């Protein structure tokens, strides 16, 4: 008798799209150092609930974020990390509650608005604060924590803040990688505790997508030197804007009815 694999309850075209989305997302990550969740979660959200898409990408991010963090952790600005951590934890707790309880339509609307706005931010050219005041750690930690759980995309929020607090490039890279690693592993623990990462279809999908993720990272690393950094950012920005607008359009009937 053939073994029946516990695949996710998605249409065949959605199952076929998952490896393509994962490959594209981690190719971008390998080429630019960020963007896996920003690319993958909005695309997956078109045909899968966020309670599936976010834990899946979080599970895949665990290995990559840990490897990156262990390479550079000695250079991290630990006082900035310790200042951010408690508010990040509060944001993660709030985001977990919203992820489990928020209906699909408002979640899609919020994700679409966030992705489109961040795409517009990238398209306008990278701008950073010269020096962020210390009190900004409160809203940054809370918003970054909420977004990291809801959409898997808290990294950009942390990065804007940290880049205005840490001006040494090596320390900034090390600190941001530590923040992302801690955020990812806290989310993994939270998703296990809430049962979101205990569904066999999701775990099977993550296991099957691990080699695809590795292939995407390898491809991205090869493309890193061949591609123009500004060109890649513009392409990512256009993809984010288009995808964000499409998610907003999908949520419009709910918004009009509300």
KEVO-996119 format. One line per field, with one value per residue (C-alpha): residue in three letters; chain; x, y, z. Coordinates in Angstrom, 2 decimals. Layout:
BEGIN
residuo: (ALA	...);
cadena: (A	...);
X: (X	...);
Y: (Y	...);
Z: (Z	...);
END
This chain:
BEGIN
residuo: (UNK	UNK	UNK	UNK	UNK	UNK	UNK	UNK	UNK	UNK	UNK	UNK	UNK	UNK	UNK	UNK	UNK	UNK	UNK	UNK	UNK	UNK	UNK	UNK	UNK	UNK	UNK	UNK	UNK	UNK	UNK	UNK	UNK	UNK	UNK	UNK	UNK	UNK	UNK	UNK	UNK	UNK	UNK	UNK	UNK	UNK	UNK	UNK	UNK	UNK	UNK	UNK	UNK	UNK	UNK	UNK	UNK	UNK	UNK	UNK	UNK	UNK	UNK	UNK	UNK	UNK	UNK	UNK	UNK	UNK	UNK	UNK	UNK	UNK	UNK	UNK	UNK	UNK	UNK	UNK	UNK	UNK	UNK	UNK	UNK	UNK	UNK	UNK	UNK	UNK	UNK	UNK	UNK	UNK	UNK	UNK	UNK	UNK	UNK	UNK	UNK	UNK	UNK	UNK	UNK	UNK	UNK	UNK	UNK	UNK	UNK	UNK	UNK	UNK	UNK	UNK	UNK	UNK	UNK	UNK	UNK	UNK	UNK	UNK	UNK	UNK	UNK	UNK	UNK	UNK	UNK	UNK	UNK	UNK	UNK	UNK	UNK	UNK	UNK	UNK	UNK	UNK	UNK	UNK	UNK	UNK	UNK	UNK	UNK	UNK	UNK	UNK	UNK	UNK	UNK	UNK	UNK	UNK	UNK	UNK	UNK	UNK	UNK	UNK	UNK	UNK	UNK	UNK	UNK	UNK	UNK	UNK	UNK	UNK	UNK	UNK	UNK	UNK	UNK	UNK	UNK	UNK	UNK	UNK	UNK	UNK	UNK	UNK	UNK	UNK	UNK	UNK	UNK	UNK	UNK	UNK	UNK	UNK	UNK	UNK	UNK	UNK	UNK	UNK	UNK	UNK	UNK	UNK	UNK	UNK	UNK	UNK	UNK	UNK	UNK	UNK	UNK	UNK	UNK	UNK	UNK	UNK	UNK	UNK	UNK	UNK	UNK	UNK	UNK	UNK	UNK	UNK	UNK	UNK	UNK	UNK	UNK	UNK	UNK	UNK	UNK	UNK	UNK	UNK	UNK	UNK	UNK	UNK	UNK	UNK	UNK	UNK	UNK	UNK	UNK	UNK	UNK	UNK);
cadena: (A	A	A	A	A	A	A	A	A	A	A	A	A	A	A	A	A	A	A	A	A	A	A	A	A	A	A	A	A	A	A	A	A	A	A	A	A	A	A	A	A	A	A	A	A	A	A	A	A	A	A	A	A	A	A	A	A	A	A	A	A	A	A	A	A	A	A	A	A	A	A	A	A	A	A	A	A	A	A	A	A	A	A	A	A	A	A	A	A	A	A	A	A	A	A	A	A	A	A	A	A	A	A	A	A	A	A	A	A	A	A	A	A	A	A	A	A	A	A	A	A	A	A	A	A	A	A	A	A	A	A	A	A	A	A	A	A	A	A	A	A	A	A	A	A	A	A	A	A	A	A	A	A	A	A	A	A	A	A	A	A	A	A	A	A	A	A	A	A	A	A	A	A	A	A	A	A	A	A	A	A	A	A	A	A	A	A	A	A	A	A	A	A	A	A	A	A	A	A	A	A	A	A	A	A	A	A	A	A	A	A	A	A	A	A	A	A	A	A	A	A	A	A	A	A	A	A	A	A	A	A	A	A	A	A	A	A	A	A	A	A	A	A	A	A	A	A	A	A	A	A	A	A	A	A	A	A	A);
X: (0.00	1.57	2.51	0.26	2.32	0.62	0.79	-0.82	-4.44	-3.64	-4.60	-2.09	-0.94	-0.22	1.86	3.76	4.40	5.83	9.31	9.53	8.70	11.20	13.91	13.30	13.16	16.44	18.17	17.39	18.58	21.84	22.45	21.51	21.62	17.94	14.48	13.57	10.39	9.63	9.52	8.09	5.37	3.37	3.50	2.47	-0.31	-2.17	-3.16	-2.17	-3.11	-0.49	-0.60	1.01	3.22	4.91	5.83	7.09	9.48	10.44	11.45	13.55	15.10	16.31	19.33	20.41	20.05	21.95	24.84	25.10	24.96	27.63	30.07	29.94	28.54	31.83	31.51	27.91	27.00	25.56	24.26	22.02	20.85	20.01	18.11	16.01	15.32	12.55	10.42	10.99	9.70	6.58	5.97	6.38	3.82	1.33	2.00	1.38	-2.04	-2.91	-1.67	-3.88	-6.99	-6.93	-9.24	-7.58	-8.85	-7.56	-4.30	-3.89	-4.70	-2.13	0.51	-0.19	0.09	3.32	4.97	3.96	5.21	8.51	8.89	8.32	10.93	13.48	12.62	13.16	16.74	18.13	17.88	18.90	18.62	21.89	21.32	18.20	17.21	17.21	13.46	12.74	13.75	10.24	8.13	10.80	10.95	7.16	6.45	9.36	8.21	4.62	5.64	8.14	5.38	2.54	4.51	8.03	9.31	10.54	14.12	13.71	12.19	15.13	17.65	16.47	16.80	20.11	21.74	21.01	22.55	25.57	27.85	30.53	29.56	30.97	29.21	25.97	26.04	26.87	24.20	21.48	22.30	22.09	18.76	17.36	18.62	17.11	13.85	13.66	14.32	11.89	9.26	10.08	9.58	6.35	5.04	5.81	4.11	0.99	0.94	1.53	4.77	3.44	1.33	2.82	1.96	3.88	6.84	6.95	6.84	9.69	11.78	11.13	11.93	15.24	17.26	15.47	16.45	20.09	20.04	18.62	21.30	24.03	22.58	22.27	25.85	27.01	24.90	26.12	29.21	27.59	24.59	24.37	23.35	21.13	19.57	18.72	17.17	15.06	13.85	12.98	11.23	9.07	8.19	7.21	5.12	3.29	2.73	1.62	-0.90	-2.26	-2.80	-4.59	-6.83	-7.69	-8.71	-10.79	-14.12	-13.77	-12.78	-15.76	-18.16	-16.82);
Y: (0.00	3.35	5.79	8.88	12.00	14.67	17.47	20.85	21.23	23.55	23.37	21.73	25.01	26.39	23.33	23.73	27.41	26.89	25.66	28.42	31.06	29.61	29.45	33.08	34.31	32.71	33.64	37.26	36.61	35.10	38.00	40.87	39.57	40.22	39.80	36.11	36.74	39.99	38.06	34.72	35.60	38.04	35.62	32.64	34.70	34.76	31.12	30.05	31.46	33.49	30.85	28.54	30.95	32.72	29.59	27.89	30.73	31.15	27.49	27.85	31.09	29.38	27.71	30.66	33.24	31.09	30.50	34.19	35.23	32.80	34.17	37.72	37.69	38.81	42.21	42.88	46.04	44.16	47.23	48.09	44.49	44.33	47.62	46.32	42.79	43.35	45.45	42.97	40.21	42.24	42.83	39.12	38.24	40.76	39.63	35.99	36.89	38.81	36.03	33.43	35.63	38.10	37.20	36.59	39.71	42.40	40.48	40.53	44.24	45.02	42.88	44.51	48.03	47.23	45.52	48.26	51.03	49.26	48.74	52.47	53.17	51.02	52.57	56.08	55.23	54.08	56.82	56.53	58.73	60.30	59.48	57.82	58.85	56.07	56.27	55.03	51.56	51.21	51.61	49.94	46.89	46.61	47.16	44.97	42.17	42.37	42.45	39.62	37.31	38.52	38.72	37.42	40.88	42.59	42.82	46.04	47.82	46.82	47.65	51.24	51.85	50.05	51.78	55.10	53.90	51.88	53.53	50.86	48.60	45.44	46.04	46.89	43.69	41.61	43.24	42.98	39.31	38.57	40.41	38.48	35.15	35.73	36.92	33.85	31.36	33.04	32.84	29.16	28.46	30.49	28.74	25.35	26.36	27.56	24.48	26.39	24.48	21.10	20.36	17.52	19.09	22.25	20.30	18.09	21.18	22.78	19.60	19.34	23.03	22.95	21.77	24.39	27.05	25.90	25.98	29.49	30.69	29.16	30.78	34.12	33.99	33.42	36.31	38.66	39.91	39.87	42.06	45.78	46.43	49.37	47.43	44.51	46.85	48.54	45.18	44.04	47.35	46.98	43.38	44.45	47.38	45.25	42.38	44.72	46.45	43.09	42.00	45.25	44.74	41.24	42.66	45.53	43.63	43.03	46.68	47.97	45.61	46.64);
Z: (0.00	-1.00	1.76	1.78	2.47	4.64	2.07	2.78	1.70	-1.19	-4.88	-7.19	-8.72	-5.25	-4.34	-7.61	-6.87	-3.36	-4.46	-7.09	-4.47	-1.98	-4.66	-5.68	-2.09	-1.01	-4.25	-3.35	0.21	-1.02	-3.42	-1.10	2.49	3.18	1.71	2.06	4.06	2.21	-1.06	0.06	2.59	0.41	-2.54	-0.42	1.16	-2.17	-1.77	1.77	5.20	7.05	9.80	7.21	5.26	8.18	10.23	7.04	6.15	9.82	9.99	6.84	8.13	11.31	9.72	7.60	10.36	12.86	10.47	9.64	13.31	14.52	11.94	13.31	16.88	18.48	16.78	17.85	19.78	22.75	24.67	21.70	21.47	25.20	24.95	22.05	23.32	25.94	23.60	20.79	23.07	23.89	20.17	19.42	22.11	20.68	17.11	18.04	19.44	16.28	13.97	15.64	16.00	13.08	10.16	6.79	4.98	7.38	7.69	3.89	3.84	6.55	4.83	1.45	2.86	4.71	1.72	-0.73	1.60	2.20	-1.55	-2.06	0.64	-1.19	-4.55	-3.20	-2.26	1.07	3.66	7.28	10.33	11.35	14.99	16.39	19.93	22.50	23.18	19.64	20.83	22.34	19.17	17.00	19.26	19.50	15.79	14.68	16.98	15.76	12.08	12.53	13.77	11.55	8.31	9.05	8.08	11.25	9.97	7.94	10.96	13.18	10.45	9.97	13.72	14.25	11.28	13.00	16.27	15.07	12.53	12.25	9.33	10.89	14.20	12.41	10.38	13.45	15.62	12.99	12.37	16.11	16.35	13.38	14.75	18.19	16.63	14.39	17.18	19.57	16.85	16.29	20.02	20.04	16.92	18.49	21.75	19.92	17.68	14.44	13.82	14.91	11.84	9.84	6.43	7.34	8.73	5.63	3.40	5.35	5.07	1.33	0.81	2.74	-0.32	-2.44	0.10	-0.01	-3.82	-3.76	-1.35	-3.53	-6.66	-4.90	-3.70	-7.27	-8.52	-5.79	-7.65	-11.08	-10.27	-9.63	-6.04	-6.98	-9.83	-7.54	-4.96	-7.63	-8.91	-5.38	-4.74	-7.87	-6.95	-3.43	-4.62	-7.20	-4.79	-2.00	-4.26	-5.42	-1.81	-1.04	-4.10	-2.90	0.48	-0.99	-1.04	2.71	3.28	1.26	3.01	6.39);
END
